[in-house]
Amino acid sequence: MNSRSFDYKRIAEGYAKDRPFLHGQVMEQVKKELHLTGNLAYGLDVGCGAGLSTKALKMLCDQVAGTDISGEMIEAARALYQPPAYTFWQSSAEEIKAPCASFDIVTAAGVTGWIDEKKFLSNLRPMMKDEGVLVIYDFWITDQMKESVEYTKWCHDSYLKDFPKPPRKEVVWTGSLTEPFGFEAKSRTNYSMEYEFDQNAFIRFMLLQSNVNVQINEKGRDEAEIREWFWDTLEPIFEREKKTLLFKGYCWYFLAK
């Protein structure tokens, strides 16, 4: 699976409607970590998807730009977030074109497994102001539900057996990786978040996971059949009530030198 596996209208529309806005909680954490008391001028969001992460970055900036390799994602983002505060264009992370010394902050959410990090860093540095901040972050749903231990069993015994995690590149971004390209590693923060779903909302969210996308887009499994599988196996856990799912994540901070 590669980053172009997300370039489907179904996924772009789902990202726009059915992804929880956890990015906003992350940006609140970033604001505290960076000791920001006012807005930055201009931010760039790399791998913006349908624009949720760009919307989050706008919490810190007067103007933001978002880029994504998927044309479907960019179309969905442009429909939701308007100029002049927002600008979107289609580009791979490694080939973004922008004026030199434009950005005070750059965020990249959930992209490290899909990019050539050396090409990305080399291309990015001239676009950032000196002392600008690069924030690499990601978060993911865990196997824990506050109200039910049965959910953990469902994750391992049912979901991951039917929908195994697709392979992806796992890279830890350290100073030894970033310093040759002009970025000083400053800190890493781990965090936890909670989000409440009803059963329908949770299923719509799960249908956007890469585990499921592989089965639909590459293996040819029927989306309606998968949706029914989720409903039948989750109904004894949700019991027609809202449940609280736990997410974990991290932020890595790098200073442009």
C-alpha positions in Angstrom: 0.0 0.0 0.0 1.3 3.5 -0.8 0.0 7.0 -0.4 -1.9 7.0 -3.7 -4.1 4.3 -2.1 -6.0 7.1 -0.5 -6.8 8.8 -3.8 -10.4 7.7 -4.0 -13.5 9.9 -3.9 -15.1 7.6 -1.3 -12.1 8.0 1.1 -11.9 11.8 0.5 -15.6 12.3 1.2 -15.3 10.1 4.3 -12.3 12.1 5.6 -14.2 15.3 5.2 -17.4 14.0 7.0 -16.5 11.1 9.3 -13.0 11.7 10.7 -13.1 13.0 14.3 -11.4 16.4 14.7 -8.7 15.1 17.0 -6.2 17.2 15.2 -7.5 20.2 17.1 -6.6 18.6 20.4 -3.1 18.0 19.0 -2.8 21.7 18.1 -3.8 22.7 21.6 -0.9 20.6 22.8 1.4 22.1 20.2 0.4 25.6 21.3 1.4 24.8 24.9 4.6 23.1 23.9 5.7 26.1 21.8 4.6 28.6 24.4 2.6 30.5 21.7 0.7 33.5 23.0 -0.5 34.8 19.6 -0.9 33.6 16.0 1.9 32.8 13.7 1.7 34.4 10.2 1.8 31.5 7.8 1.7 27.7 8.2 2.0 24.8 5.9 0.2 21.4 6.4 1.8 18.6 4.5 -0.4 15.6 3.6 -3.5 17.6 4.5 -6.0 15.0 3.3 -9.5 16.6 3.2 -8.3 19.5 5.3 -9.0 18.6 9.0 -5.3 18.9 9.9 -5.1 22.2 8.0 -8.2 23.5 9.9 -6.3 22.5 13.1 -3.1 24.4 12.0 -5.3 27.5 11.4 -5.8 27.6 15.2 -2.2 28.7 15.4 -1.8 30.8 12.2 -3.4 33.7 10.3 -3.0 31.9 7.0 -2.4 28.3 6.1 -1.7 26.2 3.1 -2.3 22.5 2.6 -0.8 20.1 0.2 -1.6 16.4 -0.6 -0.7 14.0 -3.3 -4.3 13.1 -3.8 -6.4 15.2 -6.1 -9.6 13.9 -4.6 -8.4 15.0 -1.1 -7.5 18.5 -2.4 -10.9 18.8 -4.1 -12.7 17.9 -0.8 -10.5 20.3 1.2 -11.2 23.2 -1.2 -14.9 22.6 -0.9 -14.8 23.1 2.9 -12.1 25.7 3.5 -12.0 28.9 1.5 -9.4 31.5 0.6 -7.8 33.8 1.6 -7.3 32.1 5.0 -6.8 28.7 3.3 -4.9 27.7 0.2 -4.6 24.1 -1.1 -2.7 22.6 -3.9 -1.9 19.1 -5.1 1.7 17.9 -4.6 3.7 15.1 -3.2 5.5 15.9 0.1 8.9 15.7 -1.6 8.0 18.2 -4.4 6.2 21.1 -2.8 6.9 24.4 -4.5 6.6 27.6 -2.4 8.5 30.8 -2.1 11.6 30.8 0.0 11.4 31.6 3.8 7.6 31.5 3.7 6.5 29.4 6.6 6.7 29.9 10.3 5.5 26.4 11.1 5.0 23.2 9.1 2.9 20.3 10.2 2.8 16.8 8.8 0.2 14.5 10.3 0.4 10.8 9.6 2.7 11.0 6.6 6.0 9.7 7.7 5.2 6.1 6.6 4.6 7.2 3.0 7.3 9.6 2.1 11.0 9.8 1.3 12.1 11.7 4.4 15.4 12.9 3.0 13.9 14.3 -0.1 11.1 15.9 1.9 13.5 17.6 4.4 15.9 18.8 1.7 13.0 20.3 -0.3 11.3 21.8 2.8 14.1 23.7 4.5 14.4 26.6 2.0 10.6 27.2 2.3 10.9 27.7 6.1 11.9 30.8 8.0 14.9 30.5 10.3 13.8 29.4 13.7 10.6 28.0 12.1 9.2 24.8 13.6 8.5 21.5 11.9 6.0 19.4 13.8 5.7 15.8 12.8 2.7 14.1 14.4 0.4 11.1 14.3 -2.3 9.5 16.3 -4.2 6.2 16.1 -7.0 4.4 17.6 -6.0 1.8 20.2 -7.5 -1.5 21.2 -9.2 0.1 24.3 -12.7 1.2 25.0 -13.4 2.8 28.4 -16.7 1.0 28.9 -15.8 -2.5 27.6 -13.0 -5.0 27.7 -14.9 -7.0 25.1 -13.8 -4.3 22.6 -10.1 -5.3 23.1 -11.0 -8.9 22.4 -12.9 -7.9 19.3 -9.9 -5.9 18.0 -7.5 -8.8 18.2 -9.7 -11.8 17.6 -12.0 -10.4 14.9 -10.9 -7.1 13.4 -7.2 -7.6 13.0 -7.7 -11.2 11.7 -10.1 -10.1 9.0 -8.4 -6.7 8.3 -4.6 -7.1 9.0 -2.5 -3.9 9.2 -0.9 -3.3 5.8 2.9 -2.9 5.7 4.3 0.6 5.9 7.7 2.1 6.5 8.4 2.9 10.1 11.0 5.6 10.6 12.0 7.3 13.9 12.8 10.9 13.2 15.9 11.9 15.2 18.6 14.6 15.0 20.8 12.3 13.0 18.2 12.2 10.3 17.2 15.8 10.3 20.4 17.8 11.1 22.0 17.3 7.7 19.1 19.1 6.2 19.0 22.0 8.6 16.6 20.9 11.3 17.6 20.5 15.0 15.6 18.0 16.9 14.1 19.6 20.0 11.7 17.3 21.7 9.1 14.5 21.5 5.8 14.4 23.3 3.5 11.4 23.7 -0.2 11.9 24.4 -3.5 10.2 24.8 -7.0 11.3 23.7 -10.6 10.2 24.0 -13.4 10.3 21.5 -17.1 9.3 21.9 -18.7 7.4 19.0 -22.1 5.9 18.5 -22.0 2.6 16.5 -22.9 4.1 13.2 -20.2 6.9 13.5 -17.6 4.4 14.6 -18.3 2.1 11.6 -18.0 5.0 9.2 -14.7 5.9 10.8 -13.4 2.4 10.6 -14.3 2.1 6.9 -11.6 4.8 6.4 -8.8 2.9 8.0 -6.0 1.7 5.8 -6.6 -1.9 7.0 -10.1 -1.7 5.4 -9.1 0.4 2.4 -6.8 -2.3 1.3 -9.6 -4.9 1.4 -12.0 -2.6 -0.6 -9.7 -0.8 -3.1 -7.1 -3.5 -3.7 -8.7 -6.8 -2.7 -12.1 -6.1 -4.2 -14.2 -6.8 -1.1 -17.7 -5.4 -1.1 -18.1 -2.2 1.0 -21.7 -3.1 2.0 -20.7 -6.6 3.1 -17.9 -5.1 5.2 -20.2 -2.6 6.8 -22.6 -5.4 7.7 -19.7 -7.4 9.2 -18.8 -4.4 11.4 -22.4 -3.9 12.5 -23.0 -7.5 13.4 -19.7 -8.0 15.3 -19.9 -4.6 17.1 -23.6 -4.6 18.1 -23.0 -6.7 21.3 -20.3 -4.2 22.4 -22.0 -0.9 21.6 -25.4 -2.1 22.8 -27.0 0.9 21.0 -25.1 3.4 23.3 -22.3 5.8 22.8 -18.9 4.5 23.7 -15.5 6.2 24.4 -12.6 5.0 22.3 -9.0 5.7 23.3 -6.4 7.1 20.9 -2.6 7.5 21.4 -0.2 9.7 19.5 3.1 11.7 19.4 4.5 15.0 18.3 8.1 15.5 17.2 9.5 19.0 17.1 12.3 20.2 14.9 13.7 23.8 14.6 14.8 25.1 11.3 18.4 26.4 11.8 
